[in-house]
Amino acid sequence: MTKEDNKKNDKDKNNPKNKEESLLKASGPALNLGSELVIPIILGVLFGHWLDVDNNTGARWTVILLIVGIIVGVYNFWKIIRKLNNDNK
């Protein structure tokens, strides 16, 4: 690389637009983590509640599907964390 290339790279790093883009790229997986954890739990509770109301089973299905949602959410969370750690190596 020449000195001109190095100066150009330095200018690109200091460009506010590039900083914003890199921040969005870095925060994307973090934002995805929350949804991967919460969505299965919410869907499990909603579906379980619907089954309980439809079948008049108290809160049996809600509790069962809440636990399943938590397990699925934690598994998704763990999978993304492992992928992020492998990408950083």
N, C-alpha and C positions, 0 to 999 in steps of 0.2 A: 504494500500500500504506500501511496505517496503521501506527502504532507497535506496536499489538497484534499485527498480522500479522508484523512483523519479529521481535518477541519470541518468537512461536510458532515461526517458522522457526529462530531461534537455539536454542530448546529442542529442536526436532526434530534438529538437527545434533549436539547434545550427547548425545542419547539413545543409550545403548550398543547397543540393538537396531538402530537405524538405521546406526550405524557398522559393525556386523557385516554387515549386509545390503549396504552399499556396498562393503565389503572383498570379500565373496563375488562381487559383480557385477564388480568390477575384476579379481579373480584368475581368473574363469571362462575368459576367452580364453587366459590364460597356461597354465592347466592343459590346455586343449584343444590347445595348440601341441605339447606333448610327445607326446600320443597321435597326432596327425596326422603326426608325423614318424616315430615308432617302429613303429606298427602295420603300415604297408605293408612295411617292412623285414622285420619278423618273419614276416609272411604270405608274403613272397617266399621267404625262406630255408626255411620249413617246406614250402611247396609244391614248391620246387626240390629239396629233400632227398627228398621223397616220389617225385618224378619220377625222380630219380637211382637210388633204391633199386629202384623198379618196373622201370626200363628198363636197369639196370646200366650207367649212363653215367658213373661216377666222380663228379666234383663239377661237371660241366658246367652242369646246370640250376640248381644251387644258386648258382653264381657269377653266371650270367646273371640270374636272378630277384632276387638280392641287389642287383645294379646297378640293375635296374628298380625295385626297392623303394626304393632310395636316391633315385633320380630322382623318383619319385612323392612320396615323403615330403618332399623339399626343395621340390618344386613346391607341395604343400599348405601347408607352412610359409610359403613366400613369399606365397601367396595370402592367408593369414590376416593376416600382417604388413601387407600392402598395405591390406587392409580396415580393420585397426585404425588405421593412419595416416590413412586417409581419413575415418574416423569422428571422429578427434580434431581435424580441421580445421574 
